Amino acid sequence: MKNVLYIGIKETFSMFRKNTPKDTNIRLLSGYNLSYERIRSVVLDSEELWAVIINLEEIKKAINNIDNLVEELLSECEDTKICIMCKGYSLTNETLQLLLELGIQYIMPYINDAGNINVYKQLLDENNTNNIEEVFSRGRKMKKHKNNTEKTNNKEGDINNEHKEENNNKEEEKSIVNLHLNKKEPVIISIASCIPRMGATTLALQMLFALNTDKKKVCYIDNTRDNEYITAFLKAWSSQGSYDYENNKFSLIGIDFYYNMNKDILSYIFTRGNYDYILYDYGCIYNDNKKTKFFLNADIKFICGGSKCNEYIRIIELCEQLKNEDVKFLFNFVKNSKQKSISQFLSQYQFDFYFMPFILDEFELQEKTYKILNKIFKFDLYNEILAEIKQKKKGK
């Protein structure tokens, strides 16, 4: 008989109990008197626990030092599988990241019950040792396979279809990006640069503005060093937009900007934001393995570069480092005379790449830029918006 302890609330516990096989006994540890000592005592005094499932959202209400508790349980209960239930959390969350670094091998990040029940089954499987790698890689592998197939057939990929899995796939096997699975499944965009000051943020805002013009709900999350861009942005535009102070959100021209990020804000974005596209701006990712890891979990990934010596050297290194990844390169500030040599170099890889026009205003669409972005996003209102851009250009 396998013994499992669930630390959380009754409502979620009933889901696990209904899906518990006959050879397993699962019990609940709950109540207002949950404390570090009580949890520690119950777990350590229980005989031969097969697994412990900790609902992170509930446990954080009871104790502050969840990392110390998990570290002690991992040390004292070497034969017990410790699983963290973290619905709506991102791996960029500081607490969850710390728990993973401590050695947690199982997490339940899914919003839907089916995904978490699948993890529960893995937890009970004697031959299964962890699900972390699966959570990280499933989304990328499925999309990479599709992308390679499309390139073999010389067909232009449709980014918007990358989320449509085969109808016979199980719901719990759908990929998640940045470890979120929402009922709406927003498309996650990540953008970064080979060196600082390569225009990545300007391009990010132009993308979001174009998507919003296409009637998509979008938001921007600043993951750059020291969040310096969002700080300056809020100061410059504070009188032009509107604030939602409860959720650390500033809205301007149809784009939501999130600042002072924490786990509650991330949970709000993915569970209640109802976004079509969520863009993470990572700043420079060169020589930053942690940022690169998160960057690669997105659906659509952009790296911005240039043609100057220091920029081009970084691009060459990143091409080799990411040669097996589905990344798109956007080149800024490159003269026409240099575009041919860059194209010849990139032809040895499978990357899509684009030479971007100079953007004068991130909140004003230009014809050349809009046409390039349409190749990537396949705008629903492309012809209509393009006609408006041309008409506006004639009127100037």
C-alpha positions as CSV (number, residue, x, y, z in Angstrom):
1,M,0.0,0.0,0.0
2,K,1.4,3.4,-1.0
3,N,0.7,6.2,1.4
4,V,0.3,9.8,0.1
5,L,-0.1,13.0,2.2
6,Y,-1.7,16.0,0.6
7,I,-1.2,19.4,2.3
8,G,-3.8,21.8,1.2
9,I,-7.5,22.3,1.0
10,K,-10.4,19.9,0.9
11,E,-11.7,21.1,-2.5
12,T,-8.5,20.2,-4.3
13,F,-8.0,17.0,-2.2
14,S,-11.2,15.5,-3.4
15,M,-9.9,15.6,-7.0
16,F,-6.9,13.5,-6.0
17,R,-9.0,11.1,-3.9
18,K,-11.3,10.4,-6.8
19,N,-8.3,9.5,-8.9
20,T,-6.4,7.4,-6.4
21,P,-6.0,3.7,-7.2
22,K,-6.9,0.9,-4.8
23,D,-3.3,0.2,-3.9
24,T,-2.8,3.8,-2.6
25,N,-4.1,5.6,0.5
26,I,-4.2,9.4,0.3
27,R,-5.0,11.6,3.3
28,L,-5.4,15.3,3.9
29,L,-3.5,17.6,6.2
30,S,-5.4,20.9,6.4
31,G,-6.9,23.4,8.8
32,Y,-6.3,26.8,10.2
33,N,-3.7,25.5,12.6
34,L,-1.2,24.5,9.9
35,S,2.3,25.5,10.9
36,Y,5.9,24.7,10.2
37,E,6.2,22.4,13.2
38,R,2.9,20.6,12.6
39,I,3.6,19.9,9.0
40,R,7.1,18.7,9.8
41,S,5.9,16.6,12.7
42,V,3.1,14.9,10.6
43,V,5.4,14.1,7.7
44,L,8.4,12.8,9.8
45,D,6.1,10.8,12.1
46,S,4.2,9.1,9.2
47,E,5.4,5.6,8.3
48,E,6.7,5.0,4.8
49,L,5.2,7.9,2.9
50,W,5.4,7.3,-0.8
51,A,4.7,10.9,-1.7
52,V,3.9,14.3,-0.2
53,I,1.9,16.9,-2.3
54,I,2.2,20.5,-1.1
55,N,-0.2,23.1,-2.4
56,L,2.1,26.1,-2.6
57,E,-0.7,28.6,-2.7
58,E,-2.3,27.3,0.5
59,I,0.9,26.6,2.4
60,K,2.3,30.1,1.9
61,K,-0.7,31.4,3.9
62,A,0.4,29.3,6.9
63,I,4.2,29.7,6.9
64,N,6.7,32.1,5.5
65,N,9.8,29.9,5.3
66,I,8.4,27.3,2.9
67,D,11.9,26.8,1.4
68,N,13.3,25.8,4.8
69,L,10.5,23.3,5.3
70,V,11.0,21.7,1.9
71,E,14.7,21.6,2.3
72,E,14.3,19.7,5.6
73,L,11.7,17.3,4.2
74,L,14.0,16.5,1.2
75,S,16.8,15.8,3.6
76,E,14.9,13.8,6.2
77,C,12.6,11.9,3.8
78,E,15.0,10.7,1.1
79,D,12.7,7.9,-0.1
80,T,9.6,10.1,-0.3
81,K,8.6,12.0,-3.4
82,I,7.9,15.6,-2.7
83,C,5.6,17.3,-5.2
84,I,4.8,21.0,-5.3
85,M,1.3,22.0,-6.6
86,C,1.7,25.5,-8.1
87,K,-1.4,26.3,-10.3
88,G,-0.8,29.5,-12.2
89,Y,2.8,29.9,-11.1
90,S,5.7,30.6,-13.4
91,L,9.2,29.2,-13.0
92,T,10.3,32.8,-12.9
93,N,8.6,33.0,-9.5
94,E,11.3,33.4,-6.9
95,T,9.9,30.9,-4.4
96,L,9.3,28.2,-6.9
97,Q,12.7,28.7,-8.5
98,L,14.3,28.3,-5.1
99,L,12.4,25.1,-4.4
100,L,13.5,23.6,-7.8
101,E,17.1,24.5,-6.9
102,L,16.7,22.7,-3.6
103,G,15.9,19.5,-5.5
104,I,12.1,19.3,-6.1
105,Q,11.5,16.7,-8.8
106,Y,7.8,17.0,-9.3
107,I,5.6,20.0,-9.9
108,M,1.9,20.5,-10.8
109,P,1.8,23.8,-12.7
110,Y,-1.4,23.2,-14.7
111,I,-4.6,25.3,-14.4
112,N,-6.7,22.4,-15.6
113,D,-7.3,19.4,-13.4
114,A,-6.5,16.8,-16.1
115,G,-2.9,18.0,-16.3
116,N,-2.4,17.7,-12.5
117,I,-4.0,14.3,-12.4
118,N,-1.5,13.2,-15.0
119,V,1.3,14.4,-12.7
120,Y,-0.3,12.5,-9.8
121,K,-0.3,9.3,-11.9
122,Q,3.4,9.9,-12.6
123,L,4.0,10.4,-8.9
124,L,2.6,7.0,-8.1
125,D,4.5,5.3,-10.9
126,E,7.4,3.3,-9.4
127,N,9.5,3.8,-12.6
128,N,9.0,7.6,-12.8
129,T,11.6,9.7,-11.0
130,N,10.6,13.3,-12.0
131,N,8.5,15.4,-14.4
132,I,10.6,18.6,-14.5
133,E,12.3,17.9,-17.8
134,E,9.0,17.0,-19.4
135,V,7.4,20.2,-18.3
136,F,10.3,22.2,-19.7
137,S,10.7,20.5,-23.0
138,R,7.3,19.2,-24.2
139,G,6.1,22.5,-25.7
140,R,9.4,23.2,-27.5
141,K,9.7,19.7,-28.9
142,M,6.2,19.6,-30.3
143,K,6.6,22.9,-32.0
144,K,10.2,22.2,-33.2
145,H,9.1,19.0,-34.8
146,K,6.3,20.8,-36.6
147,N,8.6,23.6,-37.7
148,N,11.1,21.2,-39.1
149,T,8.4,19.3,-41.1
150,E,7.1,22.5,-42.6
151,K,10.6,23.6,-43.6
152,T,11.2,20.2,-45.3
153,N,8.1,20.7,-47.4
154,N,9.1,24.3,-48.1
155,K,5.9,25.6,-46.6
156,E,5.7,28.9,-44.8
157,G,5.0,28.3,-41.1
158,D,1.9,29.8,-39.6
159,I,2.8,30.9,-36.1
160,N,-0.8,31.2,-35.0
161,N,-1.3,27.4,-35.6
162,E,1.6,26.3,-33.4
163,H,-0.8,25.9,-30.5
164,K,-3.2,23.6,-32.4
165,E,-2.2,20.1,-31.4
166,E,-3.7,16.9,-32.9
167,N,-7.2,16.3,-31.8
168,N,-6.4,13.0,-30.3
169,N,-3.9,14.4,-27.9
170,K,-4.9,14.1,-24.3
171,E,-5.7,17.4,-22.7
172,E,-3.1,17.0,-20.0
173,E,-0.4,16.5,-22.6
174,K,-0.8,20.0,-24.1
175,S,2.4,22.0,-24.0
176,I,2.9,24.8,-21.5
177,V,5.0,27.8,-22.1
178,N,6.9,29.4,-19.1
179,L,5.1,26.6,-17.1
180,H,1.6,28.1,-17.4
181,L,-1.5,26.3,-18.8
182,N,-4.5,28.6,-19.2
183,K,-7.9,27.8,-20.5
184,K,-7.2,30.4,-23.2
185,E,-3.6,29.4,-23.8
186,P,-2.1,32.8,-24.6
187,V,0.8,32.8,-27.1
188,I,4.0,33.6,-25.3
189,I,6.6,35.8,-27.0
190,S,10.1,36.3,-25.8
191,I,12.5,38.9,-27.1
192,A,16.1,39.5,-26.2
193,S,19.3,41.0,-27.7
194,C,22.8,39.9,-28.3
195,I,24.2,43.0,-26.6
196,P,22.4,45.8,-24.7
197,R,20.8,48.7,-26.6
198,M,20.0,46.8,-29.8
199,G,16.4,48.1,-30.1
200,A,14.7,45.0,-28.7
201,T,12.2,46.9,-26.5
202,T,11.3,49.2,-29.4
203,L,10.6,46.2,-31.6
204,A,8.7,44.5,-28.7
205,L,6.3,47.5,-28.4
206,Q,5.9,47.7,-32.1
207,M,4.8,44.1,-32.2
208,L,2.4,44.5,-29.4
209,F,1.0,47.7,-31.0
210,A,0.5,45.8,-34.3
211,L,-1.2,42.9,-32.5
212,N,-3.5,45.2,-30.6
213,T,-4.4,46.9,-33.8
214,D,-5.3,43.4,-35.0
215,K,-7.9,43.3,-32.1
216,K,-5.7,41.1,-29.9
217,K,-5.4,41.5,-26.2
218,V,-1.7,41.9,-25.3
219,C,0.6,42.7,-22.4
220,Y,4.3,43.4,-21.8
221,I,6.4,42.0,-18.9
222,D,9.8,43.6,-18.3
223,N,12.5,41.0,-17.4
224,T,15.4,43.3,-18.3
225,R,18.2,44.0,-15.8
226,D,16.9,46.2,-13.0
227,N,13.6,46.7,-14.9
228,E,15.1,50.0,-16.0
229,Y,12.9,50.3,-19.1
230,I,9.5,50.0,-17.4
231,T,10.6,52.4,-14.7
232,A,11.5,55.1,-17.2
233,F,8.4,54.3,-19.3
234,L,6.0,54.8,-16.4
235,K,7.6,58.2,-15.6
236,A,7.4,59.4,-19.1
237,W,3.8,58.2,-19.9
238,S,2.1,58.2,-16.4
239,S,-0.2,61.1,-17.3
240,Q,-1.3,59.5,-20.6
241,G,-2.4,56.0,-19.4
242,S,-4.4,54.5,-16.6
243,Y,-3.2,52.5,-13.5
244,D,-4.6,49.4,-11.8
245,Y,-2.6,49.7,-8.6
246,E,-3.9,46.4,-7.1
247,N,-2.4,44.4,-10.0
248,N,0.7,46.6,-10.7
249,K,-0.7,47.3,-14.2
250,F,-0.4,50.4,-16.4
251,S,-2.4,50.5,-19.6
252,L,-1.6,52.7,-22.6
253,I,-2.8,52.5,-26.2
254,G,-4.3,49.1,-25.7
255,I,-1.2,47.5,-24.1
256,D,-1.0,46.5,-20.5
257,F,2.4,47.0,-18.9
258,Y,3.2,45.1,-15.7
259,Y,5.7,46.3,-13.1
260,N,7.1,45.1,-9.7
261,M,6.4,41.5,-10.7
262,N,5.6,38.9,-8.1
263,K,3.9,35.5,-8.0
264,D,0.4,37.1,-7.4
265,I,0.7,39.4,-10.4
266,L,1.9,36.5,-12.6
267,S,-1.0,34.4,-11.4
268,Y,-3.4,37.2,-12.2
269,I,-1.9,37.6,-15.7
270,F,-2.3,34.0,-16.6
271,T,-5.5,33.1,-14.9
272,R,-7.5,36.3,-15.2
273,G,-5.8,38.5,-17.8
274,N,-7.4,36.7,-20.7
275,Y,-4.6,37.7,-23.0
276,D,-4.0,36.6,-26.6
277,Y,-0.3,37.4,-26.5
278,I,2.1,37.9,-23.5
279,L,5.5,39.3,-24.3
280,Y,8.5,38.9,-22.0
281,D,11.4,41.4,-22.7
282,Y,14.6,39.7,-21.4
283,G,17.1,42.4,-22.4
284,C,20.5,41.0,-23.2
285,I,20.8,37.2,-22.7
286,Y,24.4,36.8,-23.8
287,N,26.3,34.7,-21.2
288,D,23.2,34.4,-19.0
289,N,22.2,30.8,-19.0
290,K,19.3,31.3,-16.6
291,K,17.7,34.0,-18.7
292,T,18.3,31.9,-21.9
293,K,16.6,28.9,-20.3
294,F,13.4,30.9,-19.6
295,F,13.7,32.7,-23.0
296,L,13.6,29.4,-24.9
297,N,10.3,28.3,-23.2
298,A,8.3,30.8,-25.3
299,D,6.2,30.0,-28.4
300,I,7.8,32.7,-30.5
301,K,11.4,33.7,-29.8
302,F,13.2,36.8,-31.2
303,I,16.9,37.8,-30.8
304,C,17.9,41.3,-32.0
305,G,21.3,41.9,-33.4
306,G,23.3,44.2,-35.6
307,S,26.3,44.3,-38.0
308,K,28.9,46.1,-36.0
309,C,31.9,44.0,-35.0
310,N,30.9,43.4,-31.4
311,E,27.3,42.8,-32.3
312,Y,28.1,40.4,-35.2
313,I,30.5,38.3,-33.1
314,R,27.8,37.8,-30.5
315,I,25.3,36.8,-33.2
316,I,27.8,34.2,-34.5
317,E,28.2,32.7,-31.0
318,L,24.4,32.7,-30.4
319,C,23.7,31.0,-33.7
320,E,26.0,28.2,-32.7
321,Q,24.6,28.0,-29.2
322,L,21.0,28.0,-30.4
323,K,21.3,26.2,-33.7
324,N,18.8,23.5,-32.6
325,E,16.2,26.0,-31.4
326,D,13.4,27.7,-33.2
327,V,14.6,31.2,-32.9
328,K,14.0,34.2,-35.2
329,F,16.7,36.9,-35.6
330,L,15.8,40.5,-36.1
331,F,18.6,42.8,-37.4
332,N,18.4,46.5,-36.6
333,F,20.5,49.4,-38.0
334,V,22.1,47.3,-40.8
335,K,23.0,48.9,-44.1
336,N,21.9,47.4,-47.3
337,S,25.5,46.7,-48.3
338,K,26.0,44.4,-45.3
339,Q,22.7,42.5,-45.5
340,K,24.0,40.1,-48.2
341,S,27.0,38.8,-46.2
342,I,24.8,38.4,-43.1
343,S,22.3,36.4,-45.1
344,Q,25.0,34.2,-46.5
345,F,26.3,33.4,-43.1
346,L,22.8,32.6,-41.7
347,S,21.9,30.4,-44.7
348,Q,23.9,27.6,-43.0
349,Y,21.4,27.5,-40.2
350,Q,17.6,27.0,-40.1
351,F,16.8,30.3,-38.5
352,D,14.3,32.8,-39.9
353,F,15.8,36.2,-40.0
354,Y,14.6,39.7,-41.0
355,F,16.3,43.1,-41.5
356,M,14.1,45.6,-39.8
357,P,13.5,49.2,-41.0
358,F,14.4,52.0,-38.6
359,I,11.4,52.6,-36.2
360,L,10.8,56.2,-35.5
361,D,7.8,55.7,-33.2
362,E,7.0,52.4,-31.5
363,F,3.3,53.3,-31.4
364,E,3.0,54.1,-35.1
365,L,2.9,51.4,-37.7
366,Q,5.1,51.7,-40.7
367,E,4.4,49.9,-44.0
368,K,7.7,48.0,-44.2
369,T,7.8,46.9,-40.6
370,Y,4.1,45.9,-40.7
371,K,4.7,43.7,-43.7
372,I,7.5,41.9,-42.0
373,L,5.5,41.4,-38.8
374,N,2.7,40.0,-40.8
375,K,5.0,37.2,-42.1
376,I,5.4,36.2,-38.5
377,F,2.0,36.8,-36.9
378,K,-0.4,36.5,-39.9
379,F,-2.7,39.4,-38.9
380,D,-6.4,38.9,-39.4
381,L,-6.9,42.5,-40.4
382,Y,-3.8,42.8,-42.5
383,N,-5.2,44.1,-45.7
384,E,-7.5,46.6,-43.9
385,I,-4.7,48.0,-41.6
386,L,-2.2,48.1,-44.5
387,A,-4.6,50.2,-46.5
388,E,-4.9,52.6,-43.6
389,I,-1.2,52.9,-43.2
390,K,-0.7,53.7,-46.9
391,Q,-3.6,56.2,-46.8
392,K,-2.1,57.9,-43.8
393,K,1.3,58.0,-45.5
394,K,-0.2,59.7,-48.6
395,G,-1.8,62.3,-46.4
396,K,1.5,63.4,-44.9
